[in-house]
Amino acid sequence: MDIKSLDEAIEWQAQHAEEGGAPGTAKVIRGLLAVSRTETATGRRIANWQGLTLKDAMPLRINGGLHNLVLTGEDTRLGAVYGGLMTDQAAVDELVCELFESYDARLLPWLDGPPQTNEAGRSASLMAGLLWLAQHVPAQFEMLELGSSAGINTMMERYFFDLGGVTTGPEASPMRIAPDWKGDPPPTTAPQIVSIRGCDVAPIDLSDPEAALRLKSYVWPEAFERMGRIDAAVELAGQRPPDVVKQDAGSFVAEALAQPQDKGVTRVLFHSIVWQYIPDDQQQAIRDAIDEAASKATPERPLAWVSLETNRKTFRHELHVTYWPGGAEPTLLACAHPHGAWVEWWGG
């Protein structure tokens, strides 16, 4: 999608929030257009944002700062918007502008970096993809994640899943992933994750309470269950930290795919709602590295690519799986709620 104006960028993001079940957040995001007309430092920076693209996720950057005001108790007035008690857009615009007048210096730094929206609920689709993949390749998986943020989904082997009645993972796990399931259940297989690690340009340390709160700030306030999942992730990270390196996605993939691969182990590159934020040159570098590795894949040492990413035309979040040897065409298996509330399984 080609975004050419600030209005389009804000409206696209607001619609995306509405599609994700966050109407209050959508209203707050639309309020940013009014902020861009103010003389605040943040408003001027929004109005003059260079290179407006979805990769920037500019509205989500500053929306995290606004939510942080509520979470810290510093200013809770937006709670009425998030809770559906204030629905008039003009009134929301006025309130959002007042907040920027009062907290301009505090909010401005939230524009400096991309949002960190790591979400354990997305692992439902990813795990369903592994259940399907285990029918076609060795079911021992070496997992490599792009854009891991706090590494929440690099702990998915420690989660308990109920996917349309198909269960997998440790039953005693504090992280229980059970989305509303539409369609037939996924295959009943027994994937084993033998290793899992990831990368991020700015990883978050879940052991740091301030960092964990920042992660929560990027969560849309209407999504109460997501807050609980972050708490469960913090508990699991305290038992054993996720393996996440500070590295860009392009170099991480190139290095990881160049490493020796054990016989009988399927190497899986995976990511969720992150591809749109990866620069174009890195996207191409990743494709090139995958093409080279795929050309060398064998039945004893397969390669797979599992992604849950946004279709920008339909707002659907689609699960695709590709594996080699076996063909270079991705299989569309499901679509899902962006934060894991439901999965519609189509199979393949």
C-alpha positions, 0 to 999 in steps of 0.5 A, a space after each residue: 500500500 502506497 501512503 502519500 499523506 499524513 491523513 492516509 497514514 493515520 486513517 489506515 492505522 485507525 482502521 487497522 485498530 478498529 479491525 482488531 477490535 480496538 475502537 477507542 484506540 482508533 479514536 485516539 489515533 485519529 486524534 493525532 491529526 488534530 495534534 499535527 496542527 498544534 504548535 507542540 514539538 510532537 505535533 510539528 514532528 508528526 506534521 513533518 514526518 519524513 518518508 511516511 510508510 507503514 514501516 515507520 508505524 508512526 501513529 503506533 509509536 506515539 500511541 504507545 506513549 499515550 497509553 503509557 500515561 494511563 498505565 503509569 497513572 500519570 494521567 488516566 483521562 484516556 481511560 474513558 476513551 479506551 473504555 468506550 465512555 467517550 465516543 465523540 471524535 471531536 471530544 477525543 481530539 480535544 482531549 488528545 491535544 490537551 495531553 500533548 500540551 501538558 506532556 509534550 516533552 514526555 511524549 516526544 521521545 516515543 517517536 524515536 523508535 518503532 513500536 514493540 508489539 510482541 504478542 504471544 497470542 500470535 503463536 497460536 497460528 505459528 504453532 498450527 503452522 508447525 503442526 501442518 508442517 510436521 506432516 511434510 518434513 522431519 518434525 524436529 524444528 530449529 526455529 529462527 525468528 525475525 523481529 523478536 522484540 522481547 522474545 516472547 514467541 521464542 518461548 513458544 515451546 514452553 506454552 500450552 496450546 488448545 487449537 480447535 481441540 488439538 492440544 500441545 505443549 506443557 499443560 502446567 505452563 502459565 502461558 495458555 493459548 486457546 483462541 476461538 477456532 474456526 474451521 477444522 482443527 489443525 493436524 494432530 502431529 507431534 512437533 518438537 522444537 529442539 532450539 529456538 532463537 531470534 533477533 531484534 534491532 532493539 530487543 526488550 529485556 523482560 526482566 526489567 520492570 520498566 522495559 516490560 511496562 513499555 512493552 505493555 504500553 504498545 498493547 491496545 488497551 482494549 485487549 485485556 488478555 494481552 496484558 495477562 500474557 505479558 505477565 505470563 511471559 515475564 514469569 517464563 523469562 524469569 525461569 529461563 531468558 529467551 535467546 534473542 540477539 541484537 541484530 538486524 534481520 538481514 544479517 541474522 538470516 544470512 548468518 543463521 542459514 549459513 550454519 551447518 544443519 543437523 540431519 533430521 532437523 528442519 530449519 524454520 525461519 518464522 515471523 509475525 506482523 514484522 515483515 512490513 517494518 523490515 527495510 526493503 533492502 533487508 527484505 531482499 537480502 532475506 529472500 536471497 539468503 532463503 533462495 540460496 539455502 532452499 536450493 541446497 535443502 534436502 529431505 534430511 535437512 529441509 528448510 521452511 518459512 512460516 509467516 503470519 503477516 498483514 495483507 494490507 488490502 484486506 486487513 487480514 493477517 494470513 498464515 503462509 508456510 513454504 518448505 523445501 524441497 517441496 516447492 517454492 510456492 507458499 501455502 495459505 493455511 489460515 487467517 487470524 486476529 492480529 493479537 490471537 483472539 481467533 484463528 480461521 483455519 483453512 488447511 492446505 
